[in-house]
Amino acid sequence: MLDHLYVKRIVRPIEELGIRPPGGDIREWNELDKRCLGYIYDYIDVGVIYHVESSSTAYGCWTKLQGLYERKTAGHKVVLVRQLGKLRYVDGESYQIEHIFNQLTAMEVDFNDEIQALRILGSLPDLWETLSESLSVFALDGTISKDGVEHHPQ
C-alpha cells in the first residue's frame, strides 16, 4: 500500500507522521492529507473500515491499520485467509497475494512452500489451468514449489 502512495505522490502525510512541515501551506497539506486518506479507504477491505472510520487524518488511519494488521490474533488470521480465498490472479497484480502471505508469515502462520504454491495456483482463472497442469507434471516428487510457480517460463 505504501508503494502505491509513493507512486501517487501522496505519501507525505504518513512520512511526516501527520505533522505539516514548517512553512508549508495549510490548505495544500490538508488537501494532500484528504487525498491520501481517500486513497487508503479505496484499498482497504469493507470489513476493516469500521476500525478506521474515526480517523480524520491519513496518518491516524495508517497507524490504526498498522495496529490492526500487526496483531497476531486468530481472528485477524481468519480475515487474511478469507481475503486470500477471495483473490483471483490478475496479470501484474500478484503482489496482493504475496502481500497477504507476507502478513500471515509475519504472524508466524506456518505456510510451507507447497501450500503457498497451491494457493497461488488455486487463485488462477480457469484459462490458466494448462499452466497448473504443466507445473504438476514437472514436479518430480509430486511437490510443487512456490518458486517454481512464480518463475515458471510462460
VEXNUVEX-429959 format. One line per field, with one value per residue (C-alpha): residue number from 0; residue in one letter; chain; x, y, z. Coordinates in steps of 0.5 Angstrom, whole numbers, plus 500, padded with zeros to 3 digits. Each point is the difference from the previous one (the first is absolute). Layout:
<pts>
seq = c(NUM	...) $
type = c(a	...) $
mol = c(A	...) $
px = c(X	...) $
py = c(Y	...) $
pz = c(Z	...) $
</pts>
This chain:
<pts>
seq = c(0	1	2	3	4	5	6	7	8	9	10	11	12	13	14	15	16	17	18	19	20	21	22	23	24	25	26	27	28	29	30	31	32	33	34	35	36	37	38	39	40	41	42	43	44	45	46	47	48	49	50	51	52	53	54	55	56	57	58	59	60	61	62	63	64	65	66	67	68	69	70	71	72	73	74	75	76	77	78	79	80	81	82	83	84	85	86	87	88	89	90	91	92	93	94	95	96	97	98	99	100	101	102	103	104	105	106	107	108	109	110	111	112	113	114	115	116	117	118	119	120	121	122	123	124	125	126	127	128	129	130	131	132	133	134	135	136	137	138	139	140	141	142	143	144	145	146	147	148	149	150	151	152	153) $
type = c(m	l	d	h	l	y	v	k	r	i	v	r	p	i	e	e	l	g	i	r	p	p	g	g	d	i	r	e	w	n	e	l	d	k	r	c	l	g	y	i	y	d	y	i	d	v	g	v	i	y	h	v	e	s	s	s	t	a	y	g	c	w	t	k	l	q	g	l	y	e	r	k	t	a	g	h	k	v	v	l	v	r	q	l	g	k	l	r	y	v	d	g	e	s	y	q	i	e	h	i	f	n	q	l	t	a	m	e	v	d	f	n	d	e	i	q	a	l	r	i	l	g	s	l	p	d	l	w	e	t	l	s	e	s	l	s	v	f	a	l	d	g	t	i	s	k	d	g	v	e	h	h	p	q) $
mol = c(A	A	A	A	A	A	A	A	A	A	A	A	A	A	A	A	A	A	A	A	A	A	A	A	A	A	A	A	A	A	A	A	A	A	A	A	A	A	A	A	A	A	A	A	A	A	A	A	A	A	A	A	A	A	A	A	A	A	A	A	A	A	A	A	A	A	A	A	A	A	A	A	A	A	A	A	A	A	A	A	A	A	A	A	A	A	A	A	A	A	A	A	A	A	A	A	A	A	A	A	A	A	A	A	A	A	A	A	A	A	A	A	A	A	A	A	A	A	A	A	A	A	A	A	A	A	A	A	A	A	A	A	A	A	A	A	A	A	A	A	A	A	A	A	A	A	A	A	A	A	A	A	A	A) $
px = c(500	506	503	493	500	507	498	494	505	495	504	503	495	502	507	500	496	494	503	500	507	502	499	495	493	495	495	504	502	493	498	506	498	493	502	505	494	495	505	502	492	499	505	498	495	493	500	506	497	497	506	503	494	501	507	500	507	504	505	495	496	507	502	493	501	507	498	494	505	505	496	501	493	497	494	505	503	493	499	506	499	493	503	505	494	496	506	501	506	500	506	505	496	503	503	493	501	507	499	494	505	506	495	498	507	502	494	504	495	503	499	505	503	495	494	502	501	493	496	503	498	494	499	501	494	498	503	507	498	505	506	498	500	506	503	497	504	507	499	505	498	493	501	499	504	499	506	498	493	503	506	497	501	494) $
py = c(500	505	499	502	506	502	499	504	505	501	496	506	501	493	501	507	496	504	507	505	502	507	506	495	503	497	499	496	496	499	498	495	497	499	497	495	498	499	496	496	499	498	494	497	495	502	495	505	507	500	499	506	505	504	502	507	500	496	498	499	495	497	499	496	496	498	498	496	496	499	497	492	498	494	505	504	494	498	506	500	493	502	505	495	496	506	502	498	501	506	501	505	499	494	505	500	492	501	505	496	494	505	503	493	497	507	497	493	496	494	500	495	502	495	503	507	497	496	506	505	494	500	507	500	501	493	502	499	493	498	503	497	493	501	502	494	496	503	499	494	497	503	506	507	506	507	502	495	503	508	498	495	502	502) $
pz = c(500	502	493	497	504	497	493	501	504	506	505	503	506	502	499	504	506	498	502	495	498	503	495	496	497	505	494	496	506	501	493	500	506	498	493	504	505	494	496	506	501	493	501	507	501	501	507	502	499	507	503	497	498	506	498	497	497	495	506	505	495	499	507	501	494	503	506	498	495	504	505	501	502	497	497	496	497	498	497	496	498	498	496	497	498	496	496	493	496	495	496	503	507	503	506	503	501	502	505	504	500	503	505	502	500	505	505	500	496	497	493	497	493	497	503	497	493	500	503	494	495	503	499	493	495	496	494	504	501	495	504	506	497	497	506	503	495	501	508	500	507	500	504	496	503	500	497	494	499	501	495	495	493	496) $
</pts>
